[in-house]
């Protein structure tokens, strides 16, 4: 009973096939229109305006005025750098010039010449002097002096001509009371003893001898000529106390000394 109804329902649901249109109908049929443009959404970009020219890949040339040259930057004032105050390097010194700085205690020595007077005549003494320097202020040493030219002593007690020859030495002390880098003033002297002889000028034999005490105060000036050489100039007076003898009693006199000192100064 249901089969006929089902067949009828299927037939009604099946669409009829479309017949081809005639030429006249096709001529009068309007042309299809383009589908409407989709509505713009927030995500999609807006369509280009129909009046806008098509964009080209090449950028249109733009006329730009040349940039004006920037003004020269004002140079910041620079302060003059002070000259270097570092001391100039000291040239190397030979080893034999000794250590630098100098040790507190160093030695010295050298020849000395004394020009003096003896019994009213000129006398020259030559000798050697040496010792130690303490802090370059105190000098302690020893000295020995020999008379180079025995002087005339007048007639001997027996009537013959005679001459005087003396030698002396002792402890030497000098203190530099004023001291500079190269020059120093000193005060000091010699304290010791010696001996004298009244000689026969013909054979040099001593007719009489004596021993004496000697003191020789002096004031001097030391000048450093080189790190190992120093010049010592001094003036003073030789004081002699001799025992009684047949020769002259006065064996003292003024004295001037010139000495070359070798050591570390």
Buried (B, 14 or more C-beta within 10 A) or exposed (E): EEEEEEEEEEEEEEEEEEEEEEEEEEEEEEEEEEEEEEEEEEEEEEEEEEEEEEEEEEEEEEEEEEEEEEEEEEEEEEEEEEEEEEEEEEEEEEEEEBEEEBEEEBBBBBEBBBBBBBBEBEBEBEBBBBBBBEEBEBBBBBBBBBBEEBBEBEEBEEEEEBBBBBBBBBEBBBBBEEBEEEEBBBBBBBBBBBBBBBBBEEEEEBBBBBEBBBBBBBBBBBEBEEBBBBBBBBEBBBBBEBEEBBBBBEBBBEBEBEBBBBBBB
